[in-house]
Amino acid sequence: MGNSIVETERVLRPRHGLAAINFAEMWRFRELFVILSWRDILIRYKQTYLGIAWAVLQPVLTMVVFTVLFGRLGKFQSYGTPYPMLTLSGLLPWYLFSNALSQSSNSLVASSNMISKIYFPRLIIPASAVLSGAIDFLIGCAILAVLMPVYGIGFHSHLLLLPVFLLVAFLAAFAAGVWLSALNVKYRDVKYIVPFFASMGLYVSPVGFASMIVPERWRFWYCLNPMVGVIDGFRWCVLGDKFEPYWPGFFASFGITIVLLATGLFYFRSTEKTFADVI
């Protein structure tokens, strides 16, 4: 009897909607997720003169500039807290969001060779780009931990809630990254728009000042910026009760984040089938 060869064929069909996200498939490709995250970290610092030191210099120099600009010249209130600490506690979550946004928005286009040649869950690409900014954030947290006792700020129980606000920050970055990465495949203007909005957001968000300076009648609407709730929560965890978030505004920020994430995932899934052709 001759040997018979049985050929099998696997057909990949596009799915639609949020329910179509196959989390089991995402888990099977977890090694690819780790590899892409590590690749993004290496590329970020490859052939850079300052290298990882830039992760230290960027928040520290910005802290100094904002302290002079808002604290000394602008005479903004610090509510009894050293202005450098007020600024640094706002900078860390902002840079986590901003770096993740800039990396993830161009992630699909940067991975065009992979997308056009092999199959894998495309959502892994912007997700891994968002995670790559965590190294800078951890370095910034180490700087913050060193400066807290220097400025007389003690460690307290609120710090245990810090992971909650960091999770919201990652969700906000991922939501924006999913939207912008998918849009950037078709509209290449996105890569020019993102740096502009990231620069504007640094001053519109309560990074160099406390959000309490916003008049009460406008504060809820101000919190529709998803990063307001994150920065306020992070600052509260680090600096204590005097910076307790405006909770209705925090939940508004979180609600906007969830809406952006849900609609971003829906748009990503609906356009994913065209990525290999358009990119």
N, C-alpha and C positions, 0 to 999 in steps of 0.2 A: 504493500500500500504506500502510495506516495504521500509525502508530507504536504499538508494543506496549510495555506497561510490565510488567516482571517484578518481582514483589514477593518479597522474600526474608524469611525468618523465622528468627530466632536464638532457640533455646531454651536457657535456663540451668537446669541441673539441679544439685542439691546433691551434693557429694562427701563422702566419709567417710574417716576415718583419716588417719594421717600421710602416707601415700603420695599422698593427694589434694591436698597442698599444691603448687600450681602456681607454681614459682619463676620460670618464664619469664613468666607473667602478672604476677607481682610486679615483675619487671624492667621490663615494659612500662609499668607505672604508677609508675615511679621519680620522675617529675616531681611527681606528686601527693604522694608521700612527702616530697619536699623542701619542697613548699609547706605541707603540714600541720605539718612540724617547725618551719618558720620562723614559721608562724601561732602555734603554741604558745609560742614564745619571745617573740613580740611581745605576746601576751595576758598573759603572765606579768608583764611589766614595764609594761604600759599603765596610765597614770594612777597610777603609784606615786610617792610623794614621793622616796624614796631611790633608786628605779630600780635600775640595775645595781650601785650601791654596796652594796646588800643582799647581793650575792654575795661581797663582801669582808667586811662586818661580821659576817655569820652565822658563818663558821668562826673568825674572829679572836676574837669575843666568847666563843664556846663554848670555844675553846682556853684563854682566860683563866680561865673558870669551872671547867673540868675540871682545870686546873693547880692552882688553889687547892683544889678539892674533893678530888681524888685525890692530888695531889702534896704539898700542904702539910698539909692536915687529915688525910687518910687515910693519909699516909706510905707510899703505894704505891711499889714499886721502879721506877726508871727505867733500871737497868742501865748506869749511867754516861752516859746520854744526857740532855740538857736536857729536862725534862718537857714544855715547850711543843711541842717537835718531836715527841716521842712521841705527844702528843695530836693534833696537826695531821695527822700522817701516818696516823692512824686515822680522823680526821674526813672527809678528802677522799673516800675510797672509800665511806664510809658515806653522806654526803650525796648522792653520785652515785646510790646505790641508793635512798635514801629519797625524793629528789625525783622520780626516774623512777617509783617506785612510786605516789606520790600523783598524779602526772600521768596515768599510764597506766590506773590503776584506774577512773577516771571518764571515760576518753576516749571510749568508745563512746556513753555516755549524752549526753555533751556534743556529740557529732556526730550526734545522732538525725535531724536534718533531712536530712543527706546520706544516711544509711543507708536511710531510708524512701523516698527519691526516685530514687536512681541506683545503678547497679551498679558496684562496684569491689572488689578484694580487701579484705575487712574487716580482715585482719591488719595492713594498713598503718597503721591508726589507732593501736593500742597501740604498734606499733614506732616510729612517729614521735614519740609522746609520750615514750618512753624516751630517744630521741636528744636531745630538747629540753633535758635536764638537763646536756648536755655543756658548754654555755657556762659555767655556774657552776663546773663542775669545772675547766675550763681556767683560769679566773680564780684558783681556789684553788691550782692548780699553780704559777701565777706567784708567788703569795704565798709558797708553800713554797720556790721557787727563790731568792727574795730573802732569806728567813730562814735558809736553810741555811748560807751563809758567815758570817752574823751570829752564829750559835751554834756556829761552828767545825766544821760537818759538810761534808765534801768530797763532790764528785761522783765516783762510781766506776762500775765496769763493770756492777754489778747493775742500774743504772737502765735498761740496754738490755732487761731482761726486764719492765719495767713494762707495756708493751702487752699482755703475756700475761695478767697479773692484771686489767687493765682490761677485757679481753675477757670474762673470767670474771664480772666485776662486771656488765657489760652483759647477759650471758646470765642471770644470777640475777635482775636487775631485769626483763628481758623475760619470763622464766618466770613470775615472780610477777604481772607486769602482765597477761599473757595470761589467767591463771587469774582474777584479780580483775575484770578488765574484762568478761569473759564472765559471771561470777557477778553482777556489778552490774547487768546488764541485767534480770535476773529478780528479784534480791534487792537492793533499794535500801539495805538495812542496811549493805552493804559499805562505802559511802562514810563511814559513821560509825566502822566498825571499823578501817579502814586507818590513820587518824591515831593511834589508840590504840596499835596494834601498832608503828607506826613510832617512837613515843616510847619504848615499852618496849624496842624493839630497840636503841636508842642506848645503853642501860645494860647490856643483856644481852650485846651484842657487845663485843669488846675494843677499844673506841674510846678511852676515857679511861685505859686500863691495858693492860699487855702480857699476852697470853694465857698466858705462862709462869707466872703466879701461880696458874693453875688446877692443882690437884693432879694428878699424873701419872696416877692411876687413873681420873680423870674427863675427862682432856683429849681423848681420842678422841671420847667422847660429846658433849663441848662443841663439837667441830668439826662435828657434824651441823647446826649453824647454818651455812647456806651462806656467810654473810658473814665467818665466822671465818677461813677459808682466804684469802679475798680481802684482808682487812685485814692479816693476818699477812704475806702475800706483798708487799703494797704497802709495808709498814713495813720489810721486809727489803731491798727494792730501794732505799729512801731512806736508811735508817739503817745498813745494813751487816750483817755476818755474825752479830753478837751476837743479831740478831732473826730468824735463819733459821727458816722455818716448820717446824712439826711435820708432816713430809711425809705420813705415813699419815692424819693429820687433814685435810691439804689435799686429798688425793685423795678422802677421804670427803665433804668439802664440795662438791667438784666433781661427785662422783657424785650427790649429792642434787640439785644444780642441774640436771643432765642429766635426772634422773627427773622433776623438777618441770616442766621444759621440754617433755619428751615427752608427759607426761600433760596438761599445759596446752594444748598444740597439739591433742591428740586431743579434749579437751573443747570447745575453741573451735570446731573444725571440725564437731563433732557438733551444736552448738547454733546455729551461724552462720545456718542457714536460718530460724530463728525470730526473729532479731534485729529485722527490719523490722516484724513483727507485735507483738512484746512491748514494744519500746522506746517 
